[in-house]
Amino acid sequence: MKKGVMILAGSAVLILAYMNFSSLSGAKLISYQEVKPIRSEFILKVSSTGVIQPENKIVISSPVPGRIDEVLVGDGESVKKGQILAWMSSQERAAMMDSISTQKLSQSQVKEFTEMYKPTPILAPEGGQVLMRGAARGQSVGLDTALFELNDRLIFISNLDETDLGKIVVGQSARVKIDAYPENWFEAKVKRIGHQSTSTNNITTYPVTLEPQAEMDLVLRSGMSISVEHILLDKPNTLLLPSWIAGGKQNTQVNLMVKKGSDASESQSENRVVKLGLSNGEFVTVEGALSENDIVLMQQLEPLKSSKTGFGLFRRQ
């Protein structure tokens, strides 16, 4: 019986010693991280990707079946309204010209025939840039043959996620970066918001048309990829704190330990209820009870250094 009591007593001592050692080795020491509010521009934005494409694209087809005699413009060239892009012959004229070429006719006879059956001009209905030239000299064409594609000007199309569509309004500012010119950002404004969605990999997007706000002396091409930042809010000279202080929340109130100035000690700090506003994921706006001269003290736990003392079997030297 006594032997059993002694074993129980010894076990209790071991358990207490282990608990004491675990407590010492796992203890934490509270320190403070100083966070100073900054005054800067606060931007709330929605990001998306997109593409450059023509605002209006005109497809020019052959007016009659026949054959192309001459092409006067190439891809990328600027043309004016009414400019002749190419000459073509109708099927009848093409057959006649082929027949003449096989006969021994004088120059005056050839001229007479060509005066009677003149070629058909292909005209530009509007001014713009040649996006595509589908015609070549000697090519046979039908009524559905696309000879040229013209655009009046290039614009930005932002493919916006449906969850962000409600934040966008006509006239809203945006910044556009063209992947081919990553060092530059270009100002733009929302001109139209599309009504027809597109679904890719179960992600639904809507096209938002952006109008450039200045002429760009860059070589832009239809189909170029872009990155877009839709500016929902731009507040200059705003007092900001890191968003992690609010735990990712916005439009909330938090209790903060604050000291006035870097010369003040932690003992001179006070608890304040600080009102926070909008967050952009990186910063949150300060709406009151804090100035840029204040310093916020955020508690952080640090592991306590191992103690050299103990008792029982766990005493350290």
Buried (B, 14 or more C-beta within 10 A) or exposed (E): EEEEEEEEEEEEEEEEBEEBBEEBEEEEEEEBEEBEBEEEEBBBBBEBEBBBBBBEBBEBBBBBBBBBBBBEBEEEEEBEEEBEBBBBBBEEBBEBBEEBEEEEBEEEEBEEBBEEBEBBBBBBEEBBBBBBBBBEEEBEBEEEBBBBBBBBEBBBBBBBEEEBBEBBEEEBBBBBBBEBBEEEEBEBBBBBBBEEEEEEEEEEBBBBBBBBEEEBEEEBEBEBEBBBBBBBEEBEEBBBBBBEBBEEEBEEBBEBBBBEEEEBEEEEBEEBEBBBBBBBEEBBBBBEBBEEEBBBBBEEEEEEEEEEEBEEEBEEE
